[in-house]
Amino acid sequence: MIDANSVLDELRRLGDERQTGVLVLSGAQSERISISLCEGLVEAASSSRGNRRLGEYLVKDEYLTPKDLDAVQAEAQRQKIVFGEAIVKKKLLAHGEVGEAVRRQSLELIAYGVEKGFKVASFTNSLRSFHVPARVTFSHVLLELSRNSEELFEPTAGLQIALNPDGNAYAFPWNPQELSVISWLRAPRTFDKLLTTCGFKEQNLKKILGILERVGVIETRSISAAAASESEAAIAKGELSLELLVPAVTNAMLDEKLEAARNEFSFASEQFRNLKIQLRQAESETPLKVFTVSSPDSQDGKSLISTNLAFSFAQDPGCRVLIIDCDLRKPTLARYLGVTEEPGLLQYLSSGAPLLPQCFLRRWNNLHFLTAGGTASNPIEVLSMRKMKELIESLRICFDTIILDSPPYSPIADARVVTALSDGLLMVIRSGRTAYSSSDRAFKSIDPKKLLGVILNDVKPMPFQTYHAYGYYQYGDNRKIYAGNGKRRIEPKNYLGS
């Protein structure tokens, strides 16, 4: 377990009490760290020395160049806005990328204060607004402090490793490797057996187990071989699902166009509910579970449609919904959700160890999602991998509805590969924008048996609907559905050094 510390005790208290204000920490030579909180979550942190500015993190990770940094600072001063807002307004970075840097800045400053023995100086109740808040939980702070430790787990002969029944494993934003180890520990195992099962290097496994032990998630105990075998057999018969362990995103910045998530009572949201109902009515003898959403051209709005539709499905009680960004040339799901690209589809497909696909998922409220994870130089080959097909088949067991956000049909062939993985295709046509020639080529290249319907996007609203910025209209019969829409950086290094 992590040693007691006055700063951590205060952060825990403020989190439990859902306090809003500024916590000031004092260190040597009058150095101060200010931590802003909103309802118990850390929104941002800053240092009086100014040696850990947000721009420095973005330049270090190659999100921005020093020239970009100077331009953003000048723009922020000219418009009298905060630095993060200026970056997003200049379209240099998306909300998710800025949010990742803000989180790193906050966590590193807190860790620095704990390590250097800073003391709690004051807490003032006040409310500050941040364009891209960190939204860091206390559990996240504990996890990062544990990851920074060099201490390794030391296995003991004759003892087995098991999940601590008193430890709350669901409270932490684990990475895929950590989640994988937790999944294998649902049944107690010796270190040697766990090492053989998970496929990690011994050093990496000891690092992960050290983290889990410090935050109180695992324990070592003496368990008879018969009891361990019985426990493992019982788990093997049950559903192999990590749904409860899928990390919840706390700092997502949903795009204003995601009407189905931001305003479920709007006219646009109602049209997506109508579309959802028609898709369910289109089911024949075989239930439709996996839907591909594509379009003839880019810029037709297929990603916006697929994300809104996914949110609409996720509103149904007890319905487990997953959306996967399969556009490995120009992914957009992470931008619409305001999250980072990683971990995502590419990281899962390229992972060497036997990691479960659930380990790469994240969730926002009831919606689970798998981002693209970046761009690929050979997307057709990646999407055609046997592992990709096995991924979809395994996720069918865990989810009621899966939506595949596919690349457009023209001028590439990626969409055909993605459509083959699904039960049906929804084609998005943008009113007044999609070229007839592109539509003609797209419909000639698809399997007619796969086509569930056509979604007419960006329809001009009628006079009595001008209160809304987007037009959503629905027509059709049988199985045809018509509706409307509503910089390269370096690979981040983690504590495993891979």
C-alpha positions, 0 to 999 in steps of 0.5 A: 500500500502507498504510505500515508501523506498529508497531501494525499489525505487532503486530496482523498478528503476533498474527493470524498466530500466532492469539494470545489476550490483551490488547494495550495501546497507549499514546499521549500524556497517558497515554492507553491503548487496550486491544484484546482478541483471541481466536485472532488475531481482535479481540474488542473495544477500549476507551479509557482516556478512555471517550469511545468507549463502545458506548452512544454508538455505539448512540445516534448511530445511533438504535438506542437513545434516551438514556433507553434507554441509562440503563435498560440501564446500570442493568440491567447494574449491577443484574444484574452483566452486561456492557452488550451482554448487557443490551441483548439481554436487554431485547430492545431490539436483536438480536445483529447490531445490537449486533455492528455497533456493537461492530465500529465501536467496535473499528475506530475505536479501532484507526484512532485509535491508528494515526493518533495514533501510539500505541505497543505497550505490552504484550501479556498472554496472557489470555482474556476473554469478550464477549457479542457479540464483534467478531471483526475480522480483520487484513484487516478492519482494513486495509480500514477504514484504507484506506476512511478515507483521502481519497486518490483513485486517479489513472489513468495514460494508456496503463496498464490496471488489473488484479487483482494476482496476488499480492494476496489479494482473498478475505481482505477483507469487501468491500461490494457496490460494491467487489465489483462493481469487482473483478468487472469487473477480472477482465479488465484495463481502462483507467480510462475503460472501467471507468468506462463499464462499472460505471456509477459516478460518477467520484469514487466509482470513484476512491475504490474503486480507491484502496482496492483499490490501498492494500490491494494488490489491484490494480495498473496495468500496460501490456497490449496491446489484443489480450491484454486483449481475449483475457482478457476474452473468456475470462472472458465464456465462463466462469461469472460467479460471485463465490462465492469473493468473497462475504464470510464473516461472522466474528461471526455469533451463531446462534440456539440454535434452529438445531439443524441448524447448532449440533448436526448429530447431534441428533434435530432435525437428523436430522428435517431431513435426512429432510425434505431427502431427501424433497424430493429424492425428490419431484423428477420430470422437472424438478429442483426447485431453488427452494423457498418456505417459508411458513405460513398465519399469522405465528408458525407458525415458517416462518422457523425451519424454512426456516433449519434446512432451509437449513443441512441442505442446506449440510452436503452436500459440494459443494452450494451453498445459498442462503437469501433472506429475502423477508419485507419486512414482518417479516424474521427471517433476520438475527436467527436468524443474528445478523447485520446486515440490510444489505446485503440484498435491498432494497439490491440491488433499489434499486441503480441501478448494474449490480451483480451480485446475488452482490455482496449475498450473505454466507456463514456456513461453507457457507451463503450468505444474502441478508437482507431488508435491512430492511422495505419500505412497498410489499412486494408491489410490490417483490417483483413487480419484474421485477428480482426475477424476474431475480434468482432466475433468475440465482441458479439458475445459481450455486446447487444449492438456493435457499430463499425464506423467504416471508411468511405467506399470511394476511392478505397476498398477498406469499406468492403472489408469492414462491411464483410465483418458486419450483419448489415450496411447503412449508407450515408448520402449527404444532401447536395454534396455527395456526387451521383457518380460516387454513389453509383460506384459505391452501390455497384460495389456492395452486396445488395443483401447487406444493404439495410438502408440509405441515410440522407444526411444534412437535409435542409430543415422545413420552416417549422423546424428552423429552431434546430441547426440540423435537419433530420427527416425519415421516410421509407418502407420495408428495409430501406431507411432514410434519415439525416444527421443531425500532426503526428506525435511520438509514441507515448512511453509507459512505465514498462518501457515499451 
